[in-house]
Amino acid sequence: MDATPTQSPITKRPRVGKSRGGRKELPEAEKRTKRIVLHVTEATYAELQAQSKASGRPIAVLVRAMTRPQRRVLTPEQFGVLRQLAGMANNLNQLAKRGHQDGFGAVADQALAAADQVSQLLDSFTQEAGADD
């Protein structure tokens, strides 16, 4: 009998710790550990199902989104007002710098005019925002 060398079995290195695959574990603050049972009418459930199918999201995700405070989305007009306000704030900063250099008496009229413009712009912005609510 000829002696053939036997192959040693391939040994896998044992894994240390958790598996590398799969979803990462959520931080403790983000884990959903509490359960709420909600009873609704047939009509409400049918409405939720329709919204679920239309959005492609599960009912639980829809209900969760409904219970969270909604972030306010600015209209293009409101965004434009904020851009104007940023420009005016920049002008006021420049006037303040010049006031420190040359004395505030030299820029007092310009500063009052700029402050009045900012005040009017803020008033119009809050009126627009109040009309949306």
Secondary structure, DSSP 4 states (H G I P E B T S, - for coil): ---PPPPPPPPPPPP-SS-SSSPPPPPGGG-----------HHHHHHHHHHHHHHTS-HHHHHHHHHSPPPPPPPHHHHHHHHHHHHHHHHHHHHHHHHHHH-GGGTHHHHHHHHHHHHHHHHHHHHHHHHH-
